Amino acid sequence: MTLPLIVAHRGNKSVTPENTLPAFASALNSGCDGIEMDVVMTADNIPVVIHDETVDGTTNGSGHVGQMTLAQIRQLDAGSWFSPGFAGTRIPTFAEFAGLMAEAPGVEILLEFKGHWTAAQASVVLEDVKAHELTDRTMLQSFHPLTIGALHEIAPGSKRGALLEIVPDELIASAQALGLYTVNPDVNLVLNAPNLVQLIHDADMKIQVWTANTTEQWERLVELGVDAIITDHPDRLAGWYDGRGLR
């Protein structure tokens, strides 16, 4: 049996502040097969790693990332909200994340573009991917149709994916028209429509499911044969695999 890959959601976010270099280092130490993370563009066109389009939720500041310069972003504390032990942790640039991943051969990257990105904006990120020789193990994904289209335009040969909260009409036809490598749905969507896994596999695409955090969910996803489980607990999932004698 081929086990689903273990993908750390925003790093090992259950024990470290999400989407920070400590979170990614912890995820790598957990034995994960991949890391999922998010990029947003600053006002001065520097891609930074953060989930929200504002800094309010995970820093001591407030405001929209797209209206702040990197210098302003760098002044923010992105760790104290999680624990005093992470005080002073900064929002990383994508280039810093890429540098860390360059030292972790074999670990996959699920790179989510938040919101609407133009082809020109996305090209800035892909330059860093290429510069750090991460192209072959980086999968580009988004919820936003225009962003998916922009990625198709500038990187037609790349691994690209669509994130799903609902199943749109003509899902498979649309995904194949864009040459997608993977379709990545919400875990509840898969559990409520388990035929989706076979449907996507029959179309010669991968299915990587987010965000599955319980043993009951993991059990069912393994049974269904998904390609990857995206989780907030990569260390626990690795332990669950080992404890069940699955690897």
ZAMARGU-4260 file (C-alpha; in steps of 0.2 Angstrom, whole numbers, plus 5000, padded with zeros to 4 digits):
<rodrens>
0) 5000/5000/5000 | 5006/5017/4995 | 5004/5029/5010 | 4998/5047/5008 | 5012/5059/5009
5) 5013/5069/5026 | 5012/5088/5022 | 5014/5100/5036 | 5001/5114/5035 | 5010/5131/5037
10) 5024/5121/5045 | 5022/5112/5061 | 5009/5125/5067 | 5003/5115/5082 | 5019/5118/5091
15) 5027/5133/5083 | 5020/5150/5076 | 5013/5146/5058 | 5022/5151/5042 | 5038/5156/5051
20) 5055/5148/5049 | 5054/5140/5066 | 5038/5131/5060 | 5046/5125/5044 | 5062/5119/5053
25) 5051/5110/5066 | 5041/5102/5051 | 5057/5096/5043 | 5062/5088/5059 | 5045/5079/5061
30) 5049/5068/5046 | 5036/5076/5034 | 5036/5073/5016 | 5031/5091/5011 | 5027/5108/5018
35) 5012/5119/5013 | 5014/5137/5015 | 5007/5154/5008 | 5013/5169/5000 | 5007/5187/4999
40) 5015/5202/4990 | 5020/5217/5000 | 5018/5235/4993 | 5036/5235/4987 | 5033/5219/4978
45) 5042/5207/4989 | 5033/5190/4992 | 5032/5186/5011 | 5026/5170/5019 | 5009/5173/5028
50) 4992/5166/5027 | 4981/5181/5029 | 4981/5196/5018 | 4982/5206/5034 | 4995/5205/5048
55) 4982/5206/5062 | 4980/5188/5066 | 4998/5182/5068 | 5008/5198/5073 | 5008/5212/5085
60) 5003/5224/5071 | 4988/5228/5060 | 4985/5232/5042 | 4985/5224/5025 | 5001/5216/5019
65) 4999/5223/5001 | 4999/5241/5009 | 5015/5238/5019 | 5033/5238/5014 | 5045/5224/5018
70) 5054/5236/5030 | 5037/5239/5039 | 5033/5220/5039 | 5050/5216/5047 | 5047/5227/5062
75) 5032/5216/5067 | 5033/5202/5080 | 5026/5186/5072 | 5029/5174/5087 | 5023/5182/5103
80) 5005/5179/5099 | 5009/5160/5100 | 5021/5159/5114 | 5033/5171/5124 | 5046/5158/5119
85) 5045/5164/5101 | 5045/5182/5104 | 5055/5192/5090 | 5051/5179/5077 | 5048/5188/5060
90) 5038/5185/5045 | 5050/5177/5032 | 5052/5182/5014 | 5049/5169/5002 | 5067/5169/4997
95) 5071/5165/5015 | 5059/5150/5015 | 5067/5144/4998 | 5084/5145/5006 | 5079/5134/5020
100) 5070/5121/5008 | 5086/5121/4997 | 5094/5113/5012 | 5081/5099/5013 | 5082/5089/4998
105) 5067/5078/4994 | 5054/5087/5004 | 5040/5094/4993 | 5033/5111/4993 | 5015/5116/4992
110) 5015/5134/4988 | 4999/5143/4989 | 4996/5160/4981 | 4984/5170/4992 | 4971/5180/4982
115) 4973/5187/4965 | 4990/5187/4957 | 4995/5193/4940 | 5007/5184/4929 | 5020/5197/4933
120) 5018/5196/4951 | 5019/5177/4951 | 5035/5178/4941 | 5044/5186/4955 | 5040/5171/4966
125) 5045/5158/4952 | 5062/5167/4950 | 5066/5162/4968 | 5060/5145/4966 | 5071/5143/4951
130) 5086/5151/4959 | 5085/5139/4973 | 5083/5124/4962 | 5066/5120/4969 | 5056/5119/4953
135) 5054/5100/4952 | 5048/5098/4970 | 5037/5114/4970 | 5018/5113/4967 | 5009/5130/4964
140) 4992/5131/4970 | 4978/5144/4973 | 4959/5145/4976 | 4958/5160/4964 | 4954/5155/4946
145) 4963/5171/4939 | 4979/5166/4949 | 4978/5148/4943 | 4976/5155/4925 | 4991/5167/4928
150) 5002/5152/4934 | 4996/5142/4918 | 5002/5157/4907 | 5019/5159/4914 | 5023/5141/4920
155) 5013/5129/4909 | 5026/5115/4913 | 5025/5117/4932 | 5016/5106/4944 | 5000/5117/4947
160) 4985/5114/4958 | 4967/5120/4962 | 4961/5121/4980 | 4943/5117/4983 | 4930/5121/4996
165) 4916/5115/4985 | 4915/5105/4969 | 4912/5116/4954 | 4903/5111/4939 | 4914/5102/4926
170) 4928/5101/4938 | 4938/5088/4929 | 4936/5096/4912 | 4942/5113/4919 | 4956/5105/4928
175) 4962/5096/4913 | 4961/5111/4902 | 4973/5120/4913 | 4984/5105/4914 | 4983/5103/4933
180) 4994/5091/4942 | 4983/5090/4957 | 4966/5095/4964 | 4966/5098/4983 | 4950/5098/4992
185) 4944/5101/5010 | 4944/5085/5020 | 4925/5086/5024 | 4922/5088/5005 | 4931/5071/5002
190) 4923/5062/5017 | 4906/5068/5011 | 4909/5063/4993 | 4922/5049/4993 | 4920/5045/4975
195) 4929/5061/4972 | 4946/5053/4975 | 4943/5040/4961 | 4936/5053/4949 | 4952/5063/4951
200) 4963/5048/4950 | 4954/5042/4934 | 4958/5059/4926 | 4976/5056/4930 | 4978/5069/4943
205) 4983/5069/4961 | 4972/5073/4976 | 4980/5081/4992 | 4967/5084/5006 | 4967/5098/5019
210) 4966/5100/5033 | 4965/5083/5042 | 4969/5083/5060 | 4961/5067/5068 | 4965/5049/5068
215) 4947/5045/5061 | 4950/5057/5046 | 4968/5049/5043 | 4961/5032/5044 | 4947/5035/5031
220) 4959/5045/5019 | 4972/5031/5019 | 4958/5019/5015 | 4952/5030/5001 | 4970/5031/4994
225) 4972/5050/4993 | 4990/5055/4988 | 4994/5067/5002 | 4986/5072/5019 | 4989/5090/5024
230) 4989/5092/5043 | 4993/5104/5057 | 5000/5089/5066 | 5014/5081/5055 | 5023/5074/5069
235) 5007/5065/5076 | 5003/5059/5059 | 5021/5052/5057 | 5019/5043/5074 | 5002/5037/5069
240) 5009/5029/5054 | 5023/5021/5064 | 5012/5015/5078 | 5000/5006/5065 | 5015/4998/5057
245) 5011/5007/5041 | 5029/5011/5036
</rodrens>
